[in-house]
């Protein structure tokens, strides 16, 4: 059964942050670490932190000729850790767009 696609996160390079909806509340979490650089201001593995949340975005990107000033996220996982709670790891994908 296909559950369909939905927005689970939005990462930005400047400022370095990720927006997540956890427990029904949307919050921005600041970038804590990032390496190696993969382009467009993003890293292959980027960790974001805020409060008791640590989110780790591990991604690969591909520049395509049919996307102007951007790229596709060809493979990625998002891991969310919170003390005393289950860790959640999900496959994600998307686009990088520069405006």
Biopython code that builds the backbone (N, CA, C, O; Angstrom):
import numpy as np
from Bio.PDB.StructureBuilder import StructureBuilder

atoms = [
    (1, "UNK", "N", (0.836, -1.176, 0.000)),
    (1, "UNK", "CA", (0.000, 0.000, 0.000)),
    (1, "UNK", "C", (0.884, 1.243, 0.000)),
    (1, "UNK", "O", (1.794, 1.356, 0.821)),
    (2, "UNK", "N", (0.626, 2.167, -0.905)),
    (2, "UNK", "CA", (1.383, 3.409, -0.993)),
    (2, "UNK", "C", (0.750, 4.449, -0.082)),
    (2, "UNK", "O", (-0.397, 4.848, -0.285)),
    (3, "UNK", "N", (1.508, 4.888, 0.934)),
    (3, "UNK", "CA", (0.991, 5.876, 1.881)),
    (3, "UNK", "C", (1.073, 7.287, 1.310)),
    (3, "UNK", "O", (0.551, 8.226, 1.910)),
    (4, "UNK", "N", (1.728, 7.447, 0.149)),
    (4, "UNK", "CA", (1.866, 8.766, -0.447)),
    (4, "UNK", "C", (3.035, 9.515, 0.142)),
    (4, "UNK", "O", (3.713, 9.036, 1.051)),
    (5, "UNK", "N", (3.256, 10.692, -0.391)),
    (5, "UNK", "CA", (4.373, 11.512, 0.064)),
    (5, "UNK", "C", (3.838, 12.675, 0.877)),
    (5, "UNK", "O", (2.729, 13.156, 0.644)),
    (6, "UNK", "N", (4.641, 13.122, 1.835)),
    (6, "UNK", "CA", (4.261, 14.288, 2.616)),
    (6, "UNK", "C", (5.509, 15.011, 3.088)),
    (6, "UNK", "O", (6.586, 14.421, 3.171)),
    (7, "UNK", "N", (5.359, 16.291, 3.396)),
    (7, "UNK", "CA", (6.468, 17.089, 3.877)),
    (7, "UNK", "C", (6.774, 16.699, 5.319)),
    (7, "UNK", "O", (5.906, 16.790, 6.187)),
    (8, "UNK", "N", (8.013, 16.262, 5.575)),
    (8, "UNK", "CA", (8.418, 15.903, 6.940)),
    (8, "UNK", "C", (9.480, 16.837, 7.494)),
    (8, "UNK", "O", (9.662, 16.937, 8.707)),
    (9, "UNK", "N", (10.185, 17.526, 6.589)),
    (9, "UNK", "CA", (11.250, 18.428, 7.032)),
    (9, "UNK", "C", (11.582, 19.401, 5.916)),
    (9, "UNK", "O", (11.351, 19.131, 4.737)),
    (10, "UNK", "N", (12.133, 20.544, 6.317)),
    (10, "UNK", "CA", (12.645, 21.496, 5.341)),
    (10, "UNK", "C", (13.953, 22.050, 5.893)),
    (10, "UNK", "O", (13.976, 22.713, 6.930)),
    (11, "UNK", "N", (15.038, 21.768, 5.180)),
    (11, "UNK", "CA", (16.355, 22.241, 5.604)),
    (11, "UNK", "C", (16.737, 23.462, 4.773)),
    (11, "UNK", "O", (16.441, 23.535, 3.581)),
    (12, "UNK", "N", (17.394, 24.412, 5.418)),
    (12, "UNK", "CA", (17.906, 25.587, 4.712)),
    (12, "UNK", "C", (19.399, 25.722, 4.979)),
    (12, "UNK", "O", (19.888, 25.369, 6.053)),
    (13, "UNK", "N", (20.114, 26.239, 3.981)),
    (13, "UNK", "CA", (21.560, 26.388, 4.113)),
    (13, "UNK", "C", (21.935, 27.690, 4.807)),
    (13, "UNK", "O", (22.925, 27.734, 5.538)),
    (14, "UNK", "N", (21.158, 28.753, 4.590)),
    (14, "UNK", "CA", (21.484, 30.050, 5.177)),
    (14, "UNK", "C", (20.206, 30.729, 5.647)),
    (14, "UNK", "O", (19.509, 31.325, 4.827)),
    (15, "UNK", "N", (19.874, 30.666, 6.911)),
    (15, "UNK", "CA", (20.695, 30.107, 7.977)),
    (15, "UNK", "C", (20.615, 28.579, 7.987)),
    (15, "UNK", "O", (19.628, 27.996, 7.538)),
    (16, "UNK", "N", (21.657, 27.948, 8.500)),
    (16, "UNK", "CA", (21.684, 26.491, 8.586)),
    (16, "UNK", "C", (20.706, 26.004, 9.638)),
    (16, "UNK", "O", (20.972, 26.089, 10.837)),
    (17, "UNK", "N", (19.564, 25.489, 9.177)),
    (17, "UNK", "CA", (18.552, 24.984, 10.114)),
    (17, "UNK", "C", (17.649, 23.991, 9.413)),
    (17, "UNK", "O", (17.634, 23.884, 8.186)),
    (18, "UNK", "N", (16.894, 23.268, 10.230)),
    (18, "UNK", "CA", (15.897, 22.346, 9.706)),
    (18, "UNK", "C", (14.587, 22.614, 10.442)),
    (18, "UNK", "O", (14.578, 22.848, 11.651)),
    (19, "UNK", "N", (13.499, 22.576, 9.709)),
    (19, "UNK", "CA", (12.166, 22.767, 10.287)),
    (19, "UNK", "C", (11.487, 21.405, 10.345)),
    (19, "UNK", "O", (11.341, 20.718, 9.334)),
    (20, "UNK", "N", (11.075, 21.033, 11.557)),
    (20, "UNK", "CA", (10.417, 19.745, 11.792)),
    (20, "UNK", "C", (9.113, 19.948, 12.543)),
    (20, "UNK", "O", (8.976, 20.884, 13.330)),
    (21, "UNK", "N", (8.163, 19.069, 12.295)),
    (21, "UNK", "CA", (6.932, 19.043, 13.080)),
    (21, "UNK", "C", (7.006, 17.804, 13.970)),
    (21, "UNK", "O", (6.913, 16.674, 13.490)),
    (22, "UNK", "N", (7.176, 18.036, 15.276)),
    (22, "UNK", "CA", (7.276, 16.939, 16.243)),
    (22, "UNK", "C", (6.192, 17.141, 17.290)),
    (22, "UNK", "O", (6.045, 18.228, 17.849)),
    (23, "UNK", "N", (5.433, 16.080, 17.547)),
    (23, "UNK", "CA", (4.338, 16.128, 18.519)),
    (23, "UNK", "C", (3.369, 17.269, 18.203)),
    (23, "UNK", "O", (2.846, 17.913, 19.113)),
    (24, "UNK", "N", (3.133, 17.515, 16.917)),
    (24, "UNK", "CA", (2.169, 18.521, 16.504)),
    (24, "UNK", "C", (2.664, 19.952, 16.562)),
    (24, "UNK", "O", (1.898, 20.878, 16.300)),
    (25, "UNK", "N", (3.942, 20.155, 16.903)),
    (25, "UNK", "CA", (4.496, 21.502, 17.004)),
    (25, "UNK", "C", (5.632, 21.672, 15.993)),
    (25, "UNK", "O", (6.566, 20.871, 15.965)),
    (26, "UNK", "N", (5.549, 22.722, 15.158)),
    (26, "UNK", "CA", (6.587, 22.994, 14.166)),
    (26, "UNK", "C", (7.656, 23.883, 14.784)),
    (26, "UNK", "O", (7.360, 24.943, 15.334)),
    (27, "UNK", "N", (8.923, 23.427, 14.683)),
    (27, "UNK", "CA", (10.041, 24.132, 15.295)),
    (27, "UNK", "C", (11.238, 24.106, 14.363)),
    (27, "UNK", "O", (11.451, 23.133, 13.638)),
    (28, "UNK", "N", (12.027, 25.189, 14.384)),
    (28, "UNK", "CA", (13.290, 25.252, 13.656)),
    (28, "UNK", "C", (14.426, 24.862, 14.593)),
    (28, "UNK", "O", (14.489, 25.325, 15.731)),
    (29, "UNK", "N", (15.324, 24.005, 14.105)),
    (29, "UNK", "CA", (16.469, 23.539, 14.875)),
    (29, "UNK", "C", (17.744, 23.979, 14.162)),
    (29, "UNK", "O", (17.877, 23.796, 12.952)),
    (30, "UNK", "N", (18.675, 24.555, 14.906)),
    (30, "UNK", "CA", (19.907, 25.102, 14.330)),
    (30, "UNK", "C", (20.902, 24.003, 13.979)),
    (30, "UNK", "O", (20.982, 22.968, 14.642)),
    (31, "UNK", "N", (21.666, 24.266, 12.904)),
    (31, "UNK", "CA", (22.727, 23.354, 12.510)),
    (31, "UNK", "C", (23.823, 23.358, 13.579)),
    (31, "UNK", "O", (24.243, 24.417, 14.044)),
    (32, "UNK", "N", (24.277, 22.165, 13.961)),
    (32, "UNK", "CA", (25.340, 22.035, 14.956)),
    (32, "UNK", "C", (26.649, 21.613, 14.303)),
    (32, "UNK", "O", (27.699, 22.181, 14.604)),
    (33, "UNK", "N", (26.601, 20.625, 13.413)),
    (33, "UNK", "CA", (27.788, 20.145, 12.701)),
    (33, "UNK", "C", (27.402, 19.789, 11.277)),
    (33, "UNK", "O", (26.244, 19.499, 10.974)),
    (34, "UNK", "N", (28.427, 19.819, 10.395)),
    (34, "UNK", "CA", (28.178, 19.510, 8.986)),
    (34, "UNK", "C", (29.473, 19.057, 8.335)),
    (34, "UNK", "O", (30.504, 19.714, 8.476)),
    (35, "UNK", "N", (29.427, 17.920, 7.612)),
    (35, "UNK", "CA", (30.582, 17.469, 6.827)),
    (35, "UNK", "C", (30.189, 16.294, 5.946)),
    (35, "UNK", "O", (29.204, 15.635, 6.281)),
    (36, "UNK", "N", (30.841, 15.983, 4.894)),
    (36, "UNK", "CA", (31.648, 16.907, 4.107)),
    (36, "UNK", "C", (30.741, 17.816, 3.282)),
    (36, "UNK", "O", (29.552, 17.529, 3.139)),
    (37, "UNK", "N", (31.268, 18.884, 2.748)),
    (37, "UNK", "CA", (30.473, 19.784, 1.916)),
    (37, "UNK", "C", (30.085, 19.068, 0.622)),
    (37, "UNK", "O", (30.926, 18.445, -0.026)),
    (38, "UNK", "N", (28.797, 19.163, 0.248)),
    (38, "UNK", "CA", (28.335, 18.521, -0.986)),
    (38, "UNK", "C", (27.755, 19.535, -1.965)),
    (38, "UNK", "O", (27.286, 19.162, -3.040)),
    (39, "UNK", "N", (27.785, 20.807, -1.601)),
    (39, "UNK", "CA", (27.319, 21.843, -2.508)),
    (39, "UNK", "C", (26.061, 22.523, -2.027)),
    (39, "UNK", "O", (25.324, 21.989, -1.198)),
    (40, "UNK", "N", (25.824, 23.709, -2.557)),
    (40, "UNK", "CA", (24.636, 24.512, -2.256)),
    (40, "UNK", "C", (24.535, 24.872, -0.775)),
    (40, "UNK", "O", (23.450, 25.183, -0.284)),
    (41, "UNK", "N", (25.662, 24.832, -0.061)),
    (41, "UNK", "CA", (25.666, 25.162, 1.358)),
    (41, "UNK", "C", (25.295, 24.009, 2.271)),
    (41, "UNK", "O", (25.132, 24.206, 3.475)),
    (42, "UNK", "N", (25.157, 22.816, 1.725)),
    (42, "UNK", "CA", (24.776, 21.642, 2.514)),
    (42, "UNK", "C", (25.941, 20.684, 2.676)),
    (42, "UNK", "O", (26.895, 20.701, 1.898)),
    (43, "UNK", "N", (25.848, 19.849, 3.700)),
    (43, "UNK", "CA", (26.838, 18.817, 3.942)),
    (43, "UNK", "C", (26.232, 17.443, 3.718)),
    (43, "UNK", "O", (25.012, 17.279, 3.725)),
    (44, "UNK", "N", (27.091, 16.464, 3.519)),
    (44, "UNK", "CA", (26.620, 15.090, 3.350)),
    (44, "UNK", "C", (25.917, 14.582, 4.594)),
    (44, "UNK", "O", (24.897, 13.898, 4.509)),
    (45, "UNK", "N", (26.472, 14.924, 5.758)),
    (45, "UNK", "CA", (25.848, 14.587, 7.045)),
    (45, "UNK", "C", (25.782, 15.872, 7.860)),
    (45, "UNK", "O", (26.810, 16.477, 8.165)),
    (46, "UNK", "N", (24.578, 16.280, 8.207)),
    (46, "UNK", "CA", (24.391, 17.504, 8.982)),
    (46, "UNK", "C", (23.574, 17.172, 10.221)),
    (46, "UNK", "O", (22.539, 16.510, 10.149)),
    (47, "UNK", "N", (24.062, 17.645, 11.351)),
    (47, "UNK", "CA", (23.352, 17.450, 12.614)),
    (47, "UNK", "C", (22.775, 18.786, 13.063)),
    (47, "UNK", "O", (23.449, 19.816, 13.028)),
    (48, "UNK", "N", (21.508, 18.747, 13.488)),
    (48, "UNK", "CA", (20.800, 19.926, 13.972)),
    (48, "UNK", "C", (20.382, 19.646, 15.413)),
    (48, "UNK", "O", (20.067, 18.508, 15.762)),
    (49, "UNK", "N", (20.381, 20.697, 16.256)),
    (49, "UNK", "CA", (20.015, 20.503, 17.661)),
    (49, "UNK", "C", (19.163, 21.650, 18.170)),
    (49, "UNK", "O", (19.268, 22.788, 17.712)),
    (50, "UNK", "N", (18.322, 21.317, 19.124)),
    (50, "UNK", "CA", (17.517, 22.307, 19.821)),
    (50, "UNK", "C", (16.734, 21.611, 20.915)),
    (50, "UNK", "O", (16.111, 20.578, 20.674)),
    (51, "UNK", "N", (16.760, 22.174, 22.131)),
    (51, "UNK", "CA", (16.079, 21.517, 23.251)),
    (51, "UNK", "C", (16.617, 20.115, 23.425)),
    (51, "UNK", "O", (17.830, 19.916, 23.499)),
    (52, "UNK", "N", (15.721, 19.138, 23.491)),
    (52, "UNK", "CA", (16.155, 17.745, 23.647)),
    (52, "UNK", "C", (16.170, 16.990, 22.315)),
    (52, "UNK", "O", (16.264, 15.763, 22.310)),
    (53, "UNK", "N", (16.078, 17.697, 21.194)),
    (53, "UNK", "CA", (16.018, 17.071, 19.872)),
    (53, "UNK", "C", (17.365, 17.167, 19.167)),
    (53, "UNK", "O", (17.979, 18.233, 19.116)),
    (54, "UNK", "N", (17.813, 16.036, 18.623)),
    (54, "UNK", "CA", (18.941, 15.994, 17.711)),
    (54, "UNK", "C", (18.436, 15.347, 16.432)),
    (54, "UNK", "O", (17.957, 14.213, 16.444)),
    (55, "UNK", "N", (18.548, 16.080, 15.325)),
    (55, "UNK", "CA", (18.133, 15.564, 14.019)),
    (55, "UNK", "C", (19.365, 15.455, 13.141)),
    (55, "UNK", "O", (20.153, 16.397, 13.051)),
    (56, "UNK", "N", (19.537, 14.305, 12.489)),
    (56, "UNK", "CA", (20.681, 14.077, 11.618)),
    (56, "UNK", "C", (20.180, 13.797, 10.208)),
    (56, "UNK", "O", (19.449, 12.834, 9.974)),
    (57, "UNK", "N", (20.582, 14.652, 9.274)),
    (57, "UNK", "CA", (20.217, 14.507, 7.868)),
    (57, "UNK", "C", (21.451, 14.032, 7.112)),
    (57, "UNK", "O", (22.468, 14.724, 7.066)),
    (58, "UNK", "N", (21.352, 12.851, 6.521)),
    (58, "UNK", "CA", (22.435, 12.231, 5.759)),
    (58, "UNK", "C", (21.941, 12.157, 4.317)),
    (58, "UNK", "O", (20.991, 11.432, 4.020)),
    (59, "UNK", "N", (22.598, 12.923, 3.400)),
    (59, "UNK", "CA", (22.038, 12.973, 2.049)),
    (59, "UNK", "C", (23.103, 13.053, 0.959)),
    (59, "UNK", "O", (24.243, 13.458, 1.187)),
    (60, "UNK", "N", (22.676, 12.647, -0.232)),
    (60, "UNK", "CA", (23.473, 12.772, -1.452)),
    (60, "UNK", "C", (22.651, 13.583, -2.438)),
    (60, "UNK", "O", (21.430, 13.443, -2.502)),
    (61, "UNK", "N", (23.322, 14.433, -3.208)),
    (61, "UNK", "CA", (22.625, 15.262, -4.182)),
    (61, "UNK", "C", (23.209, 15.048, -5.573)),
    (61, "UNK", "O", (24.352, 14.618, -5.731)),
    (62, "UNK", "N", (22.392, 15.362, -6.575)),
    (62, "UNK", "CA", (22.831, 15.281, -7.965)),
    (62, "UNK", "C", (22.374, 16.536, -8.691)),
    (62, "UNK", "O", (21.196, 16.891, -8.665)),
    (63, "UNK", "N", (23.322, 17.200, -9.338)),
    (63, "UNK", "CA", (23.005, 18.366, -10.156)),
    (63, "UNK", "C", (22.458, 17.847, -11.483)),
    (63, "UNK", "O", (23.029, 16.950, -12.104)),
    (64, "UNK", "N", (21.336, 18.434, -11.901)),
    (64, "UNK", "CA", (20.714, 18.024, -13.169)),
    (64, "UNK", "C", (20.567, 19.239, -14.072)),
    (64, "UNK", "O", (20.304, 20.347, -13.605)),
    (65, "UNK", "N", (20.737, 19.020, -15.360)),
    (65, "UNK", "CA", (20.652, 20.105, -16.335)),
    (65, "UNK", "C", (19.252, 20.709, -16.403)),
    (65, "UNK", "O", (19.106, 21.874, -16.773)),
    (66, "UNK", "N", (18.220, 19.942, -16.055)),
    (66, "UNK", "CA", (16.848, 20.455, -16.163)),
    (66, "UNK", "C", (16.390, 21.207, -14.913)),
    (66, "UNK", "O", (15.236, 21.629, -14.841)),
    (67, "UNK", "N", (17.275, 21.381, -13.927)),
    (67, "UNK", "CA", (16.961, 22.156, -12.726)),
    (67, "UNK", "C", (17.909, 23.349, -12.689)),
    (67, "UNK", "O", (19.122, 23.179, -12.564)),
    (68, "UNK", "N", (17.363, 24.537, -12.796)),
    (68, "UNK", "CA", (18.176, 25.747, -12.820)),
    (68, "UNK", "C", (18.609, 26.129, -11.409)),
    (68, "UNK", "O", (17.764, 26.343, -10.540)),
    (69, "UNK", "N", (19.928, 26.219, -11.171)),
    (69, "UNK", "CA", (20.507, 26.643, -9.882)),
    (69, "UNK", "C", (20.050, 25.774, -8.715)),
    (69, "UNK", "O", (19.808, 26.282, -7.620)),
    (70, "UNK", "N", (19.930, 24.473, -8.942)),
    (70, "UNK", "CA", (19.505, 23.574, -7.876)),
    (70, "UNK", "C", (19.938, 22.148, -8.150)),
    (70, "UNK", "O", (20.758, 21.901, -9.034)),
    (71, "UNK", "N", (19.393, 21.215, -7.399)),
    (71, "UNK", "CA", (19.752, 19.803, -7.532)),
    (71, "UNK", "C", (18.650, 18.942, -6.932)),
    (71, "UNK", "O", (17.733, 19.449, -6.286)),
    (72, "UNK", "N", (18.750, 17.641, -7.153)),
    (72, "UNK", "CA", (17.837, 16.703, -6.511)),
    (72, "UNK", "C", (18.557, 16.017, -5.363)),
    (72, "UNK", "O", (19.769, 15.808, -5.411)),
    (73, "UNK", "N", (17.810, 15.673, -4.344)),
    (73, "UNK", "CA", (18.330, 14.857, -3.244)),
    (73, "UNK", "C", (18.046, 13.422, -3.661)),
    (73, "UNK", "O", (16.909, 12.958, -3.590)),
    (74, "UNK", "N", (19.088, 12.725, -4.095)),
    (74, "UNK", "CA", (18.901, 11.402, -4.693)),
    (74, "UNK", "C", (18.693, 10.297, -3.668)),
    (74, "UNK", "O", (17.997, 9.318, -3.939)),
    (75, "UNK", "N", (19.286, 10.446, -2.507)),
    (75, "UNK", "CA", (19.051, 9.491, -1.420)),
    (75, "UNK", "C", (19.338, 10.206, -0.111)),
    (75, "UNK", "O", (20.267, 11.008, -0.018)),
    (76, "UNK", "N", (18.539, 9.909, 0.892)),
    (76, "UNK", "CA", (18.729, 10.576, 2.182)),
    (76, "UNK", "C", (17.981, 9.841, 3.286)),
    (76, "UNK", "O", (16.997, 9.143, 3.043)),
    (77, "UNK", "N", (18.478, 10.020, 4.504)),
    (77, "UNK", "CA", (17.756, 9.561, 5.689)),
    (77, "UNK", "C", (17.732, 10.706, 6.692)),
    (77, "UNK", "O", (18.664, 11.506, 6.774)),
    (78, "UNK", "N", (16.658, 10.764, 7.440)),
    (78, "UNK", "CA", (16.511, 11.718, 8.527)),
    (78, "UNK", "C", (16.338, 10.912, 9.803)),
    (78, "UNK", "O", (15.441, 10.074, 9.909)),
    (79, "UNK", "N", (17.209, 11.176, 10.772)),
    (79, "UNK", "CA", (17.160, 10.481, 12.066)),
    (79, "UNK", "C", (16.836, 11.507, 13.137)),
    (79, "UNK", "O", (17.466, 12.562, 13.211)),
    (80, "UNK", "N", (15.856, 11.193, 13.961)),
    (80, "UNK", "CA", (15.474, 12.086, 15.059)),
    (80, "UNK", "C", (15.670, 11.341, 16.371)),
    (80, "UNK", "O", (15.089, 10.280, 16.601)),
    (81, "UNK", "N", (16.516, 11.935, 17.238)),
    (81, "UNK", "CA", (16.813, 11.356, 18.552)),
    (81, "UNK", "C", (16.300, 12.292, 19.632)),
    (81, "UNK", "O", (16.495, 13.506, 19.565)),
    (82, "UNK", "N", (15.632, 11.706, 20.643)),
    (82, "UNK", "CA", (15.208, 12.446, 21.832)),
    (82, "UNK", "C", (15.418, 11.536, 23.036)),
    (82, "UNK", "O", (14.985, 10.384, 23.018)),
    (83, "UNK", "N", (16.078, 12.035, 24.084)),
    (83, "UNK", "CA", (16.342, 11.205, 25.260)),
    (83, "UNK", "C", (15.048, 10.613, 25.830)),
    (83, "UNK", "O", (14.041, 11.307, 25.975)),
    (84, "UNK", "N", (15.099, 9.322, 26.148)),
    (84, "UNK", "CA", (13.947, 8.658, 26.744)),
    (84, "UNK", "C", (12.835, 8.318, 25.762)),
    (84, "UNK", "O", (11.779, 7.836, 26.171)),
    (85, "UNK", "N", (13.053, 8.561, 24.479)),
    (85, "UNK", "CA", (12.045, 8.271, 23.442)),
    (85, "UNK", "C", (12.672, 7.386, 22.373)),
    (85, "UNK", "O", (13.894, 7.275, 22.281)),
    (86, "UNK", "N", (11.832, 6.766, 21.577)),
    (86, "UNK", "CA", (12.332, 5.967, 20.461)),
    (86, "UNK", "C", (13.042, 6.862, 19.452)),
    (86, "UNK", "O", (12.630, 7.999, 19.223)),
    (87, "UNK", "N", (14.105, 6.348, 18.855)),
    (87, "UNK", "CA", (14.765, 7.018, 17.745)),
    (87, "UNK", "C", (13.987, 6.689, 16.484)),
    (87, "UNK", "O", (13.581, 5.546, 16.277)),
    (88, "UNK", "N", (13.779, 7.692, 15.642)),
    (88, "UNK", "CA", (13.058, 7.510, 14.387)),
    (88, "UNK", "C", (14.016, 7.767, 13.237)),
    (88, "UNK", "O", (14.682, 8.802, 13.200)),
    (89, "UNK", "N", (14.090, 6.826, 12.294)),
    (89, "UNK", "CA", (14.894, 6.986, 11.089)),
    (89, "UNK", "C", (13.966, 6.767, 9.905)),
    (89, "UNK", "O", (13.285, 5.746, 9.813)),
    (90, "UNK", "N", (13.950, 7.755, 8.989)),
    (90, "UNK", "CA", (13.063, 7.620, 7.830)),
    (90, "UNK", "C", (13.799, 7.993, 6.549)),
    (90, "UNK", "O", (14.657, 8.876, 6.556)),
    (91, "UNK", "N", (13.459, 7.314, 5.439)),
    (91, "UNK", "CA", (14.024, 7.717, 4.160)),
    (91, "UNK", "C", (13.345, 9.003, 3.696)),
    (91, "UNK", "O", (12.131, 9.155, 3.833)),
    (92, "UNK", "N", (14.131, 9.926, 3.147)),
    (92, "UNK", "CA", (13.575, 11.186, 2.641)),
    (92, "UNK", "C", (14.221, 11.501, 1.304)),
    (92, "UNK", "O", (15.231, 10.900, 0.936)),
    (93, "UNK", "N", (13.652, 12.420, 0.599)),
    (93, "UNK", "CA", (14.196, 12.877, -0.671)),
    (93, "UNK", "C", (13.660, 14.274, -0.935)),
    (93, "UNK", "O", (12.821, 14.777, -0.187)),
    (94, "UNK", "N", (14.138, 14.888, -1.987)),
    (94, "UNK", "CA", (13.624, 16.208, -2.286)),
    (94, "UNK", "C", (14.431, 16.958, -3.311)),
    (94, "UNK", "O", (15.167, 16.377, -4.109)),
    (95, "UNK", "N", (14.275, 18.269, -3.271)),
    (95, "UNK", "CA", (14.935, 19.175, -4.207)),
    (95, "UNK", "C", (15.678, 20.252, -3.448)),
    (95, "UNK", "O", (15.295, 20.626, -2.339)),
    (96, "UNK", "N", (16.737, 20.744, -4.049)),
    (96, "UNK", "CA", (17.432, 21.918, -3.539)),
    (96, "UNK", "C", (17.196, 23.017, -4.553)),
    (96, "UNK", "O", (17.496, 22.865, -5.738)),
    (97, "UNK", "N", (16.660, 24.117, -4.077)),
    (97, "UNK", "CA", (16.396, 25.247, -4.955)),
    (97, "UNK", "C", (17.043, 26.509, -4.416)),
    (97, "UNK", "O", (17.018, 26.764, -3.212)),
    (98, "UNK", "N", (17.612, 27.284, -5.293)),
    (98, "UNK", "CA", (18.229, 28.541, -4.898)),
    (98, "UNK", "C", (17.390, 29.687, -5.446)),
    (98, "UNK", "O", (17.036, 29.709, -6.625)),
    (99, "UNK", "N", (17.084, 30.627, -4.580)),
    (99, "UNK", "CA", (16.281, 31.766, -5.026)),
    (99, "UNK", "C", (17.040, 33.062, -4.853)),
    (99, "UNK", "O", (16.519, 34.130, -5.177)),
]
sb = StructureBuilder()
sb.init_structure("model")
sb.init_model(0)
sb.init_chain("A")
sb.init_seg("    ")
for serial, (resi, resn, name, xyz) in enumerate(atoms, 1):
    if name == "N":
        sb.init_residue(resn, " ", resi, " ")
    sb.init_atom(name, np.array(xyz, "f"), 0.0, 1.0, " ", f" {name:<3s}", serial, name[0])
structure = sb.get_structure()
